[in-house]
Amino acid sequence: MTDTILRDKRGHVLTLTINRADRRNAINEAVIDGLAAGWRDAQADSEVRVVVLTGAGDKAFCAGADLKPGQAFEFDFSRPSTAYADLFRLVRSSNLPSIARINGVCMAGGMGLAAMCDMAIAAEHAQFGLPEVKIGLFPMQVLSLLQTLVPPRTLAEWSLAGEPFDANAALAAGFLNYVAPAADLDAKVDWLAGRLADKSPTAIRRGKYAMRAIASMSFEESLAYTETQIGTLALTGDAREGVAAFNEKRKPQWTGK
């Protein structure tokens, strides 16, 4: 039996691949558990600075929940939260930047996996959609992520009409950072991951923490909070190294401290 989630660590970048190409990389319990474990291990590994999420093959990133009987929507109502929602919580609270490498179909719950990442790059042939209404469901948990990514009227059309749309429409809506030809997808992902991996891990870690903290604050609350954060960040080893490297006209040697 193959591993449901493949891990490939190269330098400071860890790639997690949903390895269910025969099921269009659909989400089941093993996928959720494997991704959660991968993110936790990445967070604990001081060498990892970026996480890339993708799907096996070239046809699908993730087609959503596996609708095979016994695979999807088997809830334990004694639990106050679902494993899928807990994965969102885990990834969004992570201080590691993440990139969704969308190599094909990205539908329903797959849209949630892409949206939980900080950035997303898609191949030109990728297709997107929230088709849950076609089977009497709705992208409930995914809405929590999409409502801060795309305009309200666009989200209303996507979720209420349930029709597919292409990568250019996803880019125009702000769901994607970039669209690339399929042959150039890996190069574009490597380029963006490299731009993240060579920066201060401390600055990124504390920066992501601050971005989450101010998301629901008023302007004055946000400004007061960030005033304290810049002073604290300036006391770190990476900040001292960064300023010294700038003045000495050399490349900084980050320690993540």
C-alpha positions as CSV (number, residue, x, y, z in Angstrom):
1,M,0.0,0.0,0.0
2,T,1.3,3.5,-0.9
3,D,1.5,6.3,1.6
4,T,-1.5,8.6,1.5
5,I,0.6,11.7,2.0
6,L,4.1,11.8,0.5
7,R,6.8,14.0,2.0
8,D,9.7,15.4,0.1
9,K,12.1,17.8,1.9
10,R,14.6,19.7,-0.2
11,G,16.6,22.3,1.6
12,H,14.3,24.4,3.6
13,V,11.1,23.4,1.6
14,L,8.9,20.5,2.6
15,T,6.4,19.3,0.0
16,L,3.3,17.3,1.1
17,T,1.6,15.4,-1.8
18,I,-1.8,13.9,-1.6
19,N,-1.1,10.5,-3.1
20,R,-4.5,9.3,-4.3
21,A,-4.4,10.1,-8.0
22,D,-6.7,7.2,-8.8
23,R,-9.4,9.0,-6.7
24,R,-8.4,12.5,-8.0
25,N,-6.7,13.0,-4.7
26,A,-10.0,13.1,-2.9
27,I,-10.1,13.8,0.9
28,N,-10.7,10.9,3.3
29,E,-9.7,10.4,6.9
30,A,-6.2,9.3,6.0
31,V,-5.6,12.4,3.9
32,I,-6.6,14.7,6.8
33,D,-4.6,12.8,9.4
34,G,-1.6,12.7,7.1
35,L,-1.7,16.4,6.3
36,A,-2.1,17.3,10.0
37,A,0.9,15.1,10.9
38,G,3.0,16.6,8.1
39,W,2.2,20.2,9.2
40,R,2.9,19.4,12.9
41,D,6.3,17.8,12.0
42,A,7.2,20.7,9.7
43,Q,6.4,23.1,12.5
44,A,8.7,21.2,14.9
45,D,11.6,21.0,12.3
46,S,13.8,24.0,12.5
47,E,15.2,23.4,9.0
48,V,11.7,23.7,7.4
49,R,10.8,27.3,6.4
50,V,8.2,26.7,3.7
51,V,5.5,24.0,3.2
52,V,4.2,23.2,-0.3
53,L,0.9,21.3,-0.7
54,T,0.0,19.5,-3.9
55,G,-1.7,16.4,-5.4
56,A,-0.2,13.5,-7.2
57,G,-0.3,13.4,-11.0
58,D,-1.3,16.2,-13.4
59,K,-5.0,15.9,-13.4
60,A,-6.1,16.8,-9.9
61,F,-4.9,18.8,-6.9
62,C,-7.9,17.6,-4.9
63,A,-11.4,17.0,-6.1
64,G,-13.0,17.4,-2.7
65,A,-14.3,14.8,-0.3
66,D,-14.2,11.2,-1.3
67,L,-17.9,10.4,-1.8
68,K,-17.4,6.7,-1.8
69,P,-19.8,5.1,0.7
70,G,-18.1,4.9,4.1
71,Q,-15.6,7.6,3.2
72,A,-17.3,11.0,3.5
73,F,-19.6,12.7,6.0
74,E,-19.3,10.1,8.7
75,F,-19.5,12.4,11.7
76,D,-18.8,11.7,15.3
77,F,-21.4,14.0,16.9
78,S,-19.8,13.6,20.3
79,R,-16.9,15.7,19.1
80,P,-17.3,19.5,19.1
81,S,-15.3,19.9,16.0
82,T,-14.5,17.9,12.8
83,A,-11.1,16.7,11.7
84,Y,-11.4,18.7,8.4
85,A,-12.0,22.0,10.3
86,D,-9.3,21.1,12.8
87,L,-6.9,20.8,9.9
88,F,-7.8,24.4,8.9
89,R,-7.2,25.6,12.4
90,L,-3.8,23.8,12.5
91,V,-2.6,25.2,9.2
92,R,-3.9,28.7,9.8
93,S,-2.2,28.9,13.2
94,S,1.1,27.6,11.8
95,N,3.9,30.1,11.7
96,L,5.4,28.5,8.5
97,P,4.4,30.1,5.2
98,S,2.7,27.7,2.8
99,I,2.0,27.4,-0.9
100,A,-0.7,25.4,-2.7
101,R,0.7,24.0,-5.9
102,I,-2.6,23.4,-7.9
103,N,-1.8,21.0,-10.6
104,G,-5.3,20.2,-11.8
105,V,-8.9,20.0,-10.6
106,C,-9.5,21.9,-7.4
107,M,-13.1,21.4,-6.3
108,A,-15.2,21.6,-3.1
109,G,-13.1,20.5,-0.1
110,G,-10.0,20.8,-2.3
111,M,-10.8,24.6,-2.5
112,G,-10.5,24.6,1.3
113,L,-7.1,22.9,1.2
114,A,-5.9,25.5,-1.2
115,A,-7.4,28.4,0.7
116,M,-5.9,27.3,4.0
117,C,-2.5,27.9,2.5
118,D,-1.0,31.4,2.5
119,M,-0.4,31.5,-1.2
120,A,-1.5,29.5,-4.3
121,I,-0.1,28.9,-7.8
122,A,-2.1,27.0,-10.4
123,A,-1.4,25.4,-13.8
124,E,-3.3,27.0,-16.7
125,H,-5.5,23.9,-17.2
126,A,-6.7,23.8,-13.6
127,Q,-10.4,23.9,-13.0
128,F,-12.1,25.2,-9.8
129,G,-15.5,25.0,-8.3
130,L,-17.8,24.7,-5.3
131,P,-20.3,22.2,-6.7
132,E,-21.7,21.0,-3.3
133,V,-25.2,22.4,-4.1
134,K,-25.5,19.9,-6.9
135,I,-25.6,17.1,-4.4
136,G,-27.7,18.9,-1.8
137,L,-24.7,20.1,0.3
138,F,-22.9,23.4,0.8
139,P,-19.2,24.4,1.2
140,M,-19.8,25.3,4.9
141,Q,-16.3,25.1,6.4
142,V,-14.7,26.4,3.2
143,L,-16.7,29.6,3.5
144,S,-14.7,30.5,6.6
145,L,-11.6,30.7,4.5
146,L,-13.0,32.0,1.3
147,Q,-14.9,35.0,2.8
148,T,-11.6,36.7,3.5
149,L,-10.0,35.8,0.1
150,V,-12.6,36.6,-2.6
151,P,-15.2,39.4,-3.1
152,P,-18.6,38.6,-1.5
153,R,-20.6,38.6,-4.8
154,T,-18.0,36.3,-6.4
155,L,-18.2,33.9,-3.5
156,A,-22.0,34.0,-3.6
157,E,-22.0,33.0,-7.3
158,W,-19.4,30.3,-6.7
159,S,-21.2,28.7,-3.8
160,L,-24.8,29.2,-4.8
161,A,-24.6,28.4,-8.5
162,G,-22.0,25.7,-8.0
163,E,-20.6,26.0,-11.6
164,P,-16.9,25.4,-12.4
165,F,-14.5,28.2,-13.4
166,D,-11.0,28.3,-14.8
167,A,-7.7,29.4,-13.4
168,N,-7.9,32.9,-14.9
169,A,-11.2,33.5,-13.1
170,A,-9.7,32.2,-9.8
171,L,-6.7,34.6,-10.3
172,A,-8.9,37.6,-11.1
173,A,-10.9,36.9,-7.9
174,G,-7.8,36.9,-5.7
175,F,-7.9,33.2,-5.0
176,L,-4.5,32.6,-6.7
177,N,-1.2,34.5,-6.7
178,Y,-0.1,33.2,-10.1
179,V,-1.1,31.1,-13.0
180,A,1.6,29.2,-15.0
181,P,1.7,26.9,-18.0
182,A,1.8,23.3,-16.8
183,A,5.4,22.9,-17.9
184,D,6.4,25.9,-15.8
185,L,4.4,25.2,-12.7
186,D,7.2,23.6,-10.7
187,A,9.6,26.4,-11.7
188,K,7.1,29.0,-10.5
189,V,6.5,27.2,-7.2
190,D,10.2,26.8,-6.6
191,W,10.7,30.5,-7.4
192,L,8.1,31.6,-4.9
193,A,9.2,29.1,-2.2
194,G,12.8,30.3,-2.7
195,R,11.8,33.9,-2.1
196,L,10.3,32.8,1.2
197,A,13.0,30.3,2.3
198,D,15.9,32.8,2.1
199,K,14.2,35.4,4.4
200,S,14.5,35.6,8.1
201,P,12.5,32.7,9.7
202,T,12.1,34.8,12.9
203,A,10.6,37.7,11.0
204,I,8.2,35.5,9.1
205,R,7.2,33.5,12.2
206,R,6.5,36.7,14.2
207,G,5.0,38.4,11.2
208,K,2.4,35.6,10.6
209,Y,1.6,35.7,14.3
210,A,0.9,39.4,14.1
211,M,-1.1,39.2,10.9
212,R,-3.4,36.7,12.6
213,A,-3.7,38.7,15.7
214,I,-4.7,42.0,14.0
215,A,-7.2,40.4,11.6
216,S,-10.2,41.2,13.8
217,M,-8.9,44.3,15.4
218,S,-9.9,47.9,14.7
219,F,-7.3,50.2,13.1
220,E,-6.3,51.8,16.5
221,E,-6.1,48.4,18.2
222,S,-4.1,47.0,15.3
223,L,-1.7,50.0,15.4
224,A,-1.2,49.8,19.1
225,Y,-0.5,46.1,18.9
226,T,2.0,46.3,16.0
227,E,3.8,49.2,17.8
228,T,4.8,46.7,20.5
229,Q,5.6,44.0,18.0
230,I,8.2,45.9,16.0
231,G,10.1,46.8,19.2
232,T,10.1,43.1,20.2
233,L,11.2,41.9,16.8
234,A,14.1,44.3,16.8
235,L,15.5,42.5,19.8
236,T,15.9,39.2,18.0
237,G,19.1,37.7,16.7
238,D,17.8,37.6,13.1
239,A,17.0,41.4,13.3
240,R,20.5,42.2,14.5
241,E,22.0,39.9,11.9
242,G,19.9,41.4,9.1
243,V,20.9,45.0,10.0
244,A,24.5,44.0,10.3
245,A,24.5,42.2,6.9
246,F,22.9,45.2,5.3
247,N,25.5,47.6,6.6
248,E,28.3,45.2,5.7
249,K,26.9,44.5,2.3
250,R,26.8,40.7,2.6
251,K,24.1,38.0,2.6
252,P,22.6,37.5,6.1
253,Q,23.1,34.2,7.9
254,W,19.7,33.5,9.5
255,T,19.6,31.4,12.7
256,G,15.8,31.7,13.3
257,K,16.5,33.1,16.7
